[in-house]
């Protein structure tokens, strides 16, 4: 028995090409300030009178941002008066410039007025 017929012809397919995409926007490098929480930013504002941004730096904000970036203050862990006093002592012992000293009193006053903070363990 023979089977005859036209059969199927293969149609050539064009190579698959990806659609034209716009080039990706370059990522900006993360800075220590990206680690600050909203509560950190409010504390910095209350202590220094200045808002934190990429363009506006102050030493007090830089010290807290560095602590966050280094992991000494973890996510969900608020800055407390005890923590600030300890950080201030560490700067004093190091003997270099102390970025906390000029703003420590205002920061501690703000923290005492804002009430006790709890650690968020849900994260």
Buried (B, 14 or more C-beta within 10 A) or exposed (E): EEEEEEEEEEEEEEEEEEEEEEEEEEEEEEEBBEBBBEEBBBBBBBBBEEEBEEEEBBBBBBBBBBBBBEEEBEEEBBBBBEBBBEBBEEBEEEEEEBBBEEBBEBBBEBBEEEEEEEEEEEE
